[in-house]
Amino acid sequence: MANERVERRLAVIMATDIVGYSRLMEADETSTLTAMKRLQGSIVAPNIAARGGRIVKLMGDGSLVVFNSAVDAVDCAISLQEELASDQKDVAIDDRILFRIGINLADVVIEGDDLFGDGVNVAARLEATAGPGGICIADVVHRQLGVKNCSAFWDGGEIALKNIARPVHVWHWKDAPTVGPSTSSAARTSIAVLPFENLSGSPDQDFFSDGITEDIISGLARFRSLSVVAASSSFSFRGKDAGLKEIGKRLSATYLVEGSVRRSGERMRITARLIEAASGTHLWSEHYDRSVTDIFAVQDEVTRMIVSTLVGQIESADVRQALRKPTTSLAAYEFFLRGLVHIRGYGADDNEQARMMFEAAVERDPQFGLAHAYLALARLALHGYANAPADILDAALALAQKAVRLDGGDSGCERLLALMHYFRRDFELAERHYRRAYQLNPNDANTMVQMGGLLARRGRLEEAMQWIDEGLRLNPFPPQWYSVALGNTLYILGRYEEAAAALKEQPNPGQFTCARLVACYAQSGNAAATEEAKARLLKLRPDFSTEDFITRGLLLERPEQREMFREGLLKAGLPA
């Protein structure tokens, strides 16, 4: 080991991987190995050698290659994909050998015949982001290319990569095939945030409007359902006379965000607008008035509110588009969006419809982590959530864990895994995964409200209300389930009238929500409302008993909290 040469230098790293390798090997190991060996000898190795590349490492389903030139690496990648596509065109789609390729430029350590460094990890993550038969390159690589190869890639914006601290600006090869196994990343909604206009009349305030813009870009990039155009691309349109439709087309963006900042003395108004690029339709607009005591605190607060609201508005617009399409034309992501509509609904068959939609999404894209996580939730919902049989609870947990393995960088997967642990009454593990979800995306109001609901059930009421209040502040148009987390927490705090007001927000309350309302009214001394709520509860569940509700309807860690609900229900005259 002491005699091995260690070298540090700037290098171009290309990572390759075979799509669906395990599936191909399971189906026909001999044929797959024979085909791989043939392709390696006739296409892969000759192309790499012809452009001065060196294969550093060969794995069963991929390779790590180092080049001296970004141009050579990209030329090699394009040539590989074109020749492989031609070779496989007559093979059945499910049997084709397709490569994903990622390319990065970074400082690396070359030790003997191996390669180390963060730049190698980024290349591997870029490869995982590429579609089947596709190429994903870092922006630092794209900047080295000539005009011809530059135009061969579309801007994928800044995205979060698994276990990589900062978002990475990526570019995708335009000629990647559309056949083969689907990939959820290809269906991500694209958005560009244009430079916010400084209307203060003072050029020295540009730093603030630019800072707002860049913070919104960084915040949106944490949501892995979005492909965010990088700041450098968005800022290139500053001061240019180009219409919104043209900007959207040139940035390949489905949605545009624009806004302005106006400061007058110690007051500031920040305005943001969401626009559908193709039609120019304004989908959402809001302004935020603030007193400028700490300008950076204002920037952080308003940015987080804008980001959280934008994500909700974009998702709603995507859902509306998906619902307009016939089911036969839906891609995995669109089935996923339809599933979201049903899992958040309150109709008699919504949970079953959600299960069907999420199963369709997973079938079309087996690598779609978030669809797996929501499928776990839908299956639990069909069997009574925490009251589901043990085998259903176990299967849902396994599915949510698979979702995290598929996409560990998606905060939604971590959040839903936390929810699975919560339904299993494993509050410690639930809290751990909620905190992990928050670390991945501190702008996700859903995580905050669910975390607050969990902490309330663990007896940490002050901390719980801070999480819930922050989630409600970030999401001014919350889904209706927020009211359950809020109402439950307010009841435990002894704020019974406020708890009842929150729980009444539920459009079609089930027996457990009705029981909570009965307890709220009884504890607050509202006899008329108590009798009305009790009648509604007994109509839903004529054989209702307080003990059954305490056992099956409450997920609380602390015994004294359960007694608070028991006291309210017995005070209302309900059976013990």
C-alpha positions, 0 to 999 in steps of 0.5 A: 500500500505504501508504494501505491501512487496517490495523485490529486487532480482535476478530472472529468468523471463518467459514471454508467449504470445499466437500467433494471439490471437486477430485473434482467438478471432475474429473468435470464441471467445467462443471456444478460451476461452474454449481452453485457459482455458483447456490448462492453467489448464492441461498443463501450470499451472502444468508445472510451479508448477512442476518446482517451478515457480510462476505466477506473472501476467495473461493477456488475452493472456499471462503470467509473471512467475518468477523462482529461476533457469534458468535451471528450467525456460528453462526446463519448457518452453521446456516442455510447448512447446512440450506438447502444440504442441502435444495437438494441432497437430490435430487442423487446422493450422489457429485454433491452439493455439501456444505460444511464450516464452521469458526468461531473468535473471535480478535484479527485484523488487517484490512489493506485487504480481507484478514484475517490472524492465528493466529485465521484459521488456527485457523478454517481448521483447524476447518473441515477438522475438520468433517464433510461438511455439518457445522460445527465451532466453537471453545469460545470461540465456543460460550461466546457462544451462547444456550441454543438454539444451545448445545444444537445442538452436541456436545462434541468435546473438545480436539484437535490441529490441524495446525500449531497448537501447543496443543490446541483445544477444539471443538464439532460441530453435532449435525444434520450429515448422515450421508450424503456422503463419509466422514470419519475424524474422525467415527469417532474414539473419545471419552474423558473424564478425570474429576477424579482424587480427592485421598485425602490428606486435605489440600485443599492437595494438590488442585493435584496431583490436578488437575494429573495430570488435566489432563496426562492430558487434554493427553497423550491429545489428542495422539493424533488417533484420540481425541476428548478431552472438555475439562477444563472439561466433565469437571471440571463433574462434580466432587462431583456425584452422577451415575453413570458411565453418566450421565456418559458419556451427558452427555459423549458419551464412549465411555470414562471415566478416573477415578483417585485420588492418595493421599500419605502422608509422602514416599510417593505412590500414584496409581491410574488406571482405564479404564471403558467408559461404556455398560456400566460395565465396568472395562477396565483398572486400575493403581496407581503408587507413587512416592517424592516427591522432585520432585513435578512430575517424578513428575507428568510421569513417571506421566502419560506412563505412564498416557497411553501405557497408556490409548491401547493399552487403548482401541485393544484395546477398539475392536478387540474391538468391530470384530471383533464386527461383520459386515464389511458394517457396518464403517465406515472406522475399523473396517476400519482397526482390523481391519487393525491386528490383521492387520498385527501378526499372524504368520499366513500370510495376515495381511499380505494381510488387512491390505492388504485391510482398509486398502484398504477403509478408504481406499476408504470415507474417502479423507481418512483419512491413517493408513489410507493410511500403514498401507496403504503398510506392508502392501503393503511387507510383502507384498513383503519390506519392504526387499527389495521391488522398487524400484517397490513401494518407490517406491509405498509411499513415495509413499503414506506421503507422501500420508498426511502431506499428508492429516494432517500433525498425526498422529504415526503418519503421520510415524512410518510415513513414517520407516519407509518411508525406513528400508526404503529405507536412507535412515537420515538421512531416517528419523531426521528423520521419527521426530524429527518424529513424537516432536515431534508426540506424545512419548507414543507408545511406538512412535515411541520404540522404532522411533527407538531401533532406528534409532539402534542401526543408526546406531551411537549405541548408548547413545542408542538404549537410552535411547529403547527403555527409555523406550518399554518403560517407557511401554508395559508391554504392548508388541507383540511387534515391540518385542523385535526392536528390543531384540534387535538393539540388545543384539546390537550392544552385545555383550549376546548372552544378553539379545539371544537372550532378547528375540528368543525373544519372537517367536511365529513367527520367520522366517529372519532372526530365526532367523539372529539367534538363531543368531548370539546363541547362537554368540557367547555360547558356548551350543553346544547352543542354537546347534545347535538354532537352526541346525537350525530356520533350515536347515529354514526356509531349506535354502540359507541363506548368511551373505552373503545374510543380510548383504545382505538381512536386515540394515539397518545403516549401519555396516560393523563391525556387519555384521561382528559378525553375520557373525562369529557366523554363521560361528562357528556353522558356517553357510555363508559 
